[in-house]
Amino acid sequence: MRKSNKRKYAIYGFLVFLFLALKSVVYIDIPVEKLKEKYANEFSRFVAIDGMQVHYRIEGKGMPILLVHGTGSSLHTWDDWTLKLKENYQVIRMDLPAFGLTGPNKTGDYSIEKYTQFLEEFVAQLKLDSMILAGNSLGGNIAWNYASKKPEKVQKLILVDASGLPTNKLQPWIFKMAKTPVLSNLFLYITPKSIIEDNLKQVYEDDTKITDALIARFHDLTLREGNRKAFIDRAKIDFTPSEASKKEQLQNLQTPTLLIWGAKDAWIPLENGKRMDALLPNSKLVVLQNSGHVPMEENPTESFKVLNEFLHQKNN
Protein backbone atom coordinates (compact mmCIF):
# COMPACT_ATOMS: atom_id res chain seq x y z
CA MET A 1 0.00 0.00 0.00
CA ARG A 2 2.81 2.37 0.91
CA LYS A 3 4.67 1.55 -2.32
CA SER A 4 1.49 2.22 -4.26
CA ASN A 5 1.09 5.61 -2.58
CA LYS A 6 4.73 6.48 -3.26
CA ARG A 7 4.25 5.58 -6.91
CA LYS A 8 1.14 7.77 -7.10
CA TYR A 9 2.96 10.68 -5.45
CA ALA A 10 5.89 10.24 -7.85
CA ILE A 11 3.58 10.24 -10.86
CA TYR A 12 1.70 13.25 -9.52
CA GLY A 13 4.98 15.08 -8.85
CA PHE A 14 6.19 14.34 -12.37
CA LEU A 15 2.92 15.59 -13.86
CA VAL A 16 3.13 18.80 -11.81
CA PHE A 17 6.71 19.31 -12.95
CA LEU A 18 5.73 18.64 -16.57
CA PHE A 19 2.82 21.07 -16.34
CA LEU A 20 4.99 23.83 -14.90
CA ALA A 21 7.69 23.21 -17.50
CA LEU A 22 5.23 23.34 -20.39
CA LYS A 23 3.43 26.34 -18.95
CA SER A 24 6.60 28.40 -19.40
CA VAL A 25 6.91 27.61 -23.13
CA VAL A 26 3.39 26.84 -24.39
CA TYR A 27 1.45 29.87 -25.58
CA ILE A 28 -1.97 30.07 -27.18
CA ASP A 29 -2.83 32.58 -29.91
CA ILE A 30 -3.76 36.07 -28.73
CA PRO A 31 -6.93 37.56 -30.28
CA VAL A 32 -6.20 40.58 -32.44
CA GLU A 33 -8.75 42.71 -30.58
CA LYS A 34 -6.80 42.21 -27.37
CA LEU A 35 -3.52 43.12 -29.06
CA LYS A 36 -5.07 46.28 -30.51
CA GLU A 37 -5.48 47.60 -26.98
CA LYS A 38 -1.70 47.63 -26.60
CA TYR A 39 -0.27 47.99 -30.10
CA ALA A 40 -2.73 50.25 -31.91
CA ASN A 41 -2.83 53.95 -31.09
CA GLU A 42 -4.50 57.20 -32.13
CA PHE A 43 -2.73 57.12 -35.49
CA SER A 44 -3.78 53.55 -36.27
CA ARG A 45 -6.18 52.85 -39.10
CA PHE A 46 -7.40 49.68 -40.80
CA VAL A 47 -8.14 49.08 -44.47
CA ALA A 48 -9.70 46.00 -46.07
CA ILE A 49 -7.42 44.30 -48.61
CA ASP A 50 -7.90 40.69 -49.83
CA GLY A 51 -10.04 39.82 -46.83
CA MET A 52 -7.54 41.23 -44.32
CA GLN A 53 -7.91 44.21 -42.04
CA VAL A 54 -4.53 45.81 -42.69
CA HIS A 55 -3.16 47.84 -39.82
CA TYR A 56 -1.41 51.06 -40.83
CA ARG A 57 -0.58 54.49 -39.48
CA ILE A 58 -0.37 57.96 -41.01
CA GLU A 59 1.50 60.74 -39.20
CA GLY A 60 2.63 64.21 -40.27
CA LYS A 61 2.04 66.23 -43.44
CA GLY A 62 3.92 66.73 -46.67
CA MET A 63 5.38 64.42 -49.30
CA PRO A 64 4.29 60.83 -48.49
CA ILE A 65 7.06 58.48 -47.38
CA LEU A 66 6.00 54.84 -47.15
CA LEU A 67 7.97 52.53 -44.82
CA VAL A 68 7.85 48.72 -45.23
CA HIS A 69 9.18 46.45 -42.47
CA GLY A 70 10.95 43.09 -42.68
CA THR A 71 10.32 39.47 -41.70
CA GLY A 72 9.01 38.87 -38.18
CA SER A 73 8.68 42.59 -37.55
CA SER A 74 5.91 45.21 -37.63
CA LEU A 75 5.41 48.90 -38.35
CA HIS A 76 6.89 49.62 -34.90
CA THR A 77 10.39 49.01 -36.26
CA TRP A 78 10.17 52.51 -37.81
CA ASP A 79 9.18 54.31 -34.58
CA ASP A 80 12.38 56.33 -34.21
CA TRP A 81 12.60 57.37 -37.85
CA THR A 82 8.92 58.33 -37.79
CA LEU A 83 9.42 60.77 -34.89
CA LYS A 84 11.83 62.76 -37.07
CA LEU A 85 10.28 62.22 -40.50
CA LYS A 86 6.79 63.38 -39.55
CA GLU A 87 8.13 66.89 -38.96
CA ASN A 88 8.44 67.31 -42.75
CA TYR A 89 6.71 64.34 -44.38
CA GLN A 90 3.49 62.38 -44.29
CA VAL A 91 4.78 59.11 -42.85
CA ILE A 92 2.84 55.97 -43.77
CA ARG A 93 3.68 52.51 -42.47
CA MET A 94 1.79 49.24 -42.30
CA ASP A 95 1.92 45.74 -40.84
CA LEU A 96 2.53 43.41 -43.77
CA PRO A 97 0.38 40.29 -44.23
CA ALA A 98 1.54 37.53 -41.83
CA PHE A 99 2.84 40.06 -39.30
CA GLY A 100 1.79 42.51 -36.63
CA LEU A 101 -1.89 43.26 -36.19
CA THR A 102 -2.65 42.56 -39.86
CA GLY A 103 -2.15 38.80 -39.56
CA PRO A 104 -2.36 36.08 -42.22
CA ASN A 105 -3.88 36.29 -45.67
CA LYS A 106 -6.49 33.75 -46.73
CA THR A 107 -4.44 32.13 -49.50
CA GLY A 108 -1.25 31.33 -47.60
CA ASP A 109 0.71 32.83 -50.51
CA TYR A 110 3.59 34.92 -49.21
CA SER A 111 5.70 35.08 -52.36
CA ILE A 112 7.44 38.33 -53.33
CA GLU A 113 5.02 38.58 -56.24
CA LYS A 114 2.05 38.40 -53.86
CA TYR A 115 3.60 40.93 -51.47
CA THR A 116 4.29 43.29 -54.38
CA GLN A 117 0.66 42.99 -55.49
CA PHE A 118 -0.39 43.72 -51.91
CA LEU A 119 1.71 46.90 -51.89
CA GLU A 120 0.16 47.96 -55.20
CA GLU A 121 -3.32 47.54 -53.73
CA PHE A 122 -2.36 49.35 -50.52
CA VAL A 123 -1.00 52.32 -52.48
CA ALA A 124 -4.15 52.35 -54.63
CA GLN A 125 -6.41 52.29 -51.56
CA LEU A 126 -4.59 55.27 -50.08
CA LYS A 127 -4.65 57.05 -53.46
CA LEU A 128 -0.92 57.78 -53.43
CA ASP A 129 0.19 59.24 -56.76
CA SER A 130 3.79 59.98 -55.80
CA MET A 131 5.92 58.96 -52.83
CA ILE A 132 9.27 58.12 -51.32
CA LEU A 133 9.51 54.39 -50.63
CA ALA A 134 11.69 52.69 -47.99
CA GLY A 135 11.99 49.07 -46.94
CA ASN A 136 14.08 46.88 -44.66
CA SER A 137 15.00 43.26 -45.42
CA LEU A 138 11.86 41.62 -46.85
CA GLY A 139 10.33 45.10 -47.00
CA GLY A 140 13.28 46.27 -49.07
CA ASN A 141 12.77 43.38 -51.47
CA ILE A 142 9.11 44.30 -51.85
CA ALA A 143 10.02 47.98 -52.25
CA TRP A 144 12.48 47.56 -55.11
CA ASN A 145 10.22 45.06 -56.88
CA TYR A 146 7.37 47.58 -56.61
CA ALA A 147 9.60 50.41 -57.85
CA SER A 148 10.63 48.36 -60.88
CA LYS A 149 6.95 47.84 -61.76
CA LYS A 150 5.72 51.34 -60.88
CA PRO A 151 8.70 53.67 -61.39
CA GLU A 152 6.41 56.65 -61.98
CA LYS A 153 5.10 56.33 -58.42
CA VAL A 154 8.45 56.29 -56.60
CA GLN A 155 10.47 59.51 -56.45
CA LYS A 156 13.20 58.09 -54.23
CA LEU A 157 13.95 54.59 -52.94
CA ILE A 158 15.63 53.65 -49.65
CA LEU A 159 16.76 50.05 -49.17
CA VAL A 160 17.90 49.07 -45.69
CA ASP A 161 19.70 45.69 -45.67
CA ALA A 162 17.32 44.60 -48.41
CA SER A 163 16.86 41.02 -49.53
CA GLY A 164 16.32 39.95 -53.11
CA LEU A 165 19.71 38.78 -54.33
CA PRO A 166 21.03 35.24 -53.75
CA THR A 167 23.42 34.81 -50.83
CA ASN A 168 25.78 32.02 -49.87
CA LYS A 169 25.04 32.63 -46.20
CA LEU A 170 23.30 29.80 -44.35
CA GLN A 171 19.62 30.42 -43.66
CA PRO A 172 18.84 31.45 -40.05
CA TRP A 173 17.91 28.45 -37.90
CA ILE A 174 14.39 29.72 -37.21
CA PHE A 175 13.54 29.45 -40.92
CA LYS A 176 15.00 25.93 -41.07
CA MET A 177 12.90 24.99 -38.05
CA ALA A 178 9.74 26.30 -39.72
CA LYS A 179 10.43 24.06 -42.73
CA THR A 180 10.78 20.90 -40.60
CA PRO A 181 7.35 19.22 -40.21
CA VAL A 182 7.53 18.09 -36.57
CA LEU A 183 9.36 21.17 -35.32
CA SER A 184 7.10 23.54 -37.23
CA ASN A 185 4.03 21.97 -35.60
CA LEU A 186 5.61 22.45 -32.19
CA PHE A 187 6.25 26.12 -33.05
CA LEU A 188 2.46 26.60 -33.26
CA TYR A 189 2.30 26.02 -29.50
CA ILE A 190 5.80 26.14 -28.03
CA THR A 191 7.04 29.68 -28.60
CA PRO A 192 9.01 30.85 -25.56
CA LYS A 193 10.38 34.36 -25.32
CA SER A 194 13.86 32.85 -25.50
CA ILE A 195 13.27 32.10 -29.21
CA ILE A 196 12.38 35.74 -29.82
CA GLU A 197 15.37 36.96 -27.84
CA ASP A 198 17.75 34.69 -29.75
CA ASN A 199 16.29 35.92 -33.04
CA LEU A 200 16.81 39.55 -32.01
CA LYS A 201 20.40 38.80 -31.05
CA GLN A 202 20.97 37.63 -34.61
CA VAL A 203 19.69 40.86 -36.16
CA TYR A 204 21.21 43.28 -33.62
CA GLU A 205 24.96 43.81 -33.43
CA ASP A 206 24.76 45.25 -29.89
CA ASP A 207 22.82 42.88 -27.63
CA THR A 208 22.68 45.47 -24.85
CA LYS A 209 20.11 47.38 -26.93
CA ILE A 210 17.66 44.45 -26.78
CA THR A 211 15.25 45.45 -24.00
CA ASP A 212 12.59 43.41 -22.23
CA ALA A 213 9.96 45.67 -23.80
CA LEU A 214 11.34 44.95 -27.28
CA ILE A 215 11.25 41.19 -26.67
CA ALA A 216 7.73 41.43 -25.26
CA ARG A 217 6.43 43.31 -28.31
CA PHE A 218 7.93 40.88 -30.79
CA HIS A 219 6.63 37.96 -28.73
CA ASP A 220 3.11 39.34 -28.39
CA LEU A 221 2.78 40.06 -32.11
CA THR A 222 4.18 36.64 -33.00
CA LEU A 223 1.31 35.18 -30.96
CA ARG A 224 -1.30 37.20 -32.87
CA GLU A 225 -3.83 34.62 -34.02
CA GLY A 226 -2.67 33.10 -37.28
CA ASN A 227 0.81 34.66 -37.39
CA ARG A 228 2.70 31.53 -36.35
CA LYS A 229 0.93 29.46 -39.01
CA ALA A 230 1.66 32.19 -41.56
CA PHE A 231 5.34 32.09 -40.62
CA ILE A 232 5.42 28.36 -41.36
CA ASP A 233 3.57 28.89 -44.65
CA ARG A 234 6.13 31.53 -45.65
CA ALA A 235 9.03 29.21 -44.82
CA LYS A 236 7.74 26.68 -47.35
CA ILE A 237 8.04 29.18 -50.20
CA ASP A 238 11.24 29.16 -52.22
CA PHE A 239 12.50 32.75 -52.01
CA THR A 240 15.70 31.93 -53.89
CA PRO A 241 15.70 34.52 -56.66
CA SER A 242 16.93 33.96 -60.18
CA GLU A 243 20.26 35.80 -60.38
CA ALA A 244 19.79 36.73 -64.02
CA SER A 245 16.23 38.04 -63.72
CA LYS A 246 16.96 40.05 -60.59
CA LYS A 247 20.09 41.56 -62.14
CA GLU A 248 18.04 42.75 -65.10
CA GLN A 249 15.37 44.26 -62.83
CA LEU A 250 17.93 46.14 -60.76
CA GLN A 251 19.92 47.32 -63.79
CA ASN A 252 16.75 48.80 -65.30
CA LEU A 253 15.68 50.58 -62.10
CA GLN A 254 16.47 54.27 -62.66
CA THR A 255 14.97 55.59 -59.39
CA PRO A 256 17.48 57.45 -57.19
CA THR A 257 18.29 54.88 -54.52
CA LEU A 258 19.99 54.97 -51.12
CA LEU A 259 21.34 51.69 -49.77
CA ILE A 260 21.92 51.65 -46.00
CA TRP A 261 23.70 48.52 -44.79
CA GLY A 262 24.84 47.27 -41.41
CA ALA A 263 28.43 46.08 -41.69
CA LYS A 264 27.69 43.38 -39.09
CA ASP A 265 24.51 42.07 -40.75
CA ALA A 266 24.40 38.34 -39.94
CA TRP A 267 21.38 37.65 -42.18
CA ILE A 268 22.08 39.52 -45.42
CA PRO A 269 25.80 40.19 -45.67
CA LEU A 270 27.32 43.48 -46.76
CA GLU A 271 28.55 41.75 -49.90
CA ASN A 272 24.91 41.67 -51.06
CA GLY A 273 24.66 45.41 -50.55
CA LYS A 274 27.78 45.97 -52.64
CA ARG A 275 26.44 43.75 -55.41
CA MET A 276 23.09 45.54 -55.36
CA ASP A 277 24.82 48.93 -55.47
CA ALA A 278 26.91 47.80 -58.46
CA LEU A 279 23.79 46.74 -60.35
CA LEU A 280 21.63 49.79 -59.66
CA PRO A 281 22.41 52.61 -62.12
CA ASN A 282 21.53 55.49 -59.77
CA SER A 283 22.43 54.39 -56.24
CA LYS A 284 24.60 55.21 -53.26
CA LEU A 285 25.69 52.70 -50.60
CA VAL A 286 26.34 53.84 -47.03
CA VAL A 287 27.76 51.26 -44.59
CA LEU A 288 27.10 51.63 -40.86
CA GLN A 289 29.97 49.93 -39.08
CA ASN A 290 28.26 49.27 -35.73
CA SER A 291 24.91 48.03 -37.05
CA GLY A 292 23.42 44.65 -37.78
CA HIS A 293 20.37 43.83 -39.90
CA VAL A 294 18.05 46.61 -38.64
CA PRO A 295 20.09 49.85 -38.39
CA MET A 296 17.00 52.10 -38.38
CA GLU A 297 16.01 50.36 -35.14
CA GLU A 298 19.39 49.58 -33.59
CA ASN A 299 21.10 52.89 -34.46
CA PRO A 300 18.27 55.28 -35.37
CA THR A 301 20.21 58.54 -34.97
CA GLU A 302 23.15 57.51 -37.16
CA SER A 303 20.97 55.89 -39.83
CA PHE A 304 18.50 58.80 -39.89
CA LYS A 305 21.32 61.27 -40.51
CA VAL A 306 22.24 59.30 -43.65
CA LEU A 307 18.60 59.13 -44.71
CA ASN A 308 17.99 62.83 -44.14
CA GLU A 309 20.98 63.87 -46.27
CA PHE A 310 19.68 61.70 -49.11
CA LEU A 311 16.15 63.09 -48.84
CA HIS A 312 17.45 66.65 -49.17
CA GLN A 313 19.44 65.91 -52.30
CA LYS A 314 17.80 67.04 -55.51
CA ASN A 315 17.14 64.39 -58.15
CA ASN A 316 19.29 64.70 -61.25
Disulfide bonds with the S-S distance in Angstrom:
none
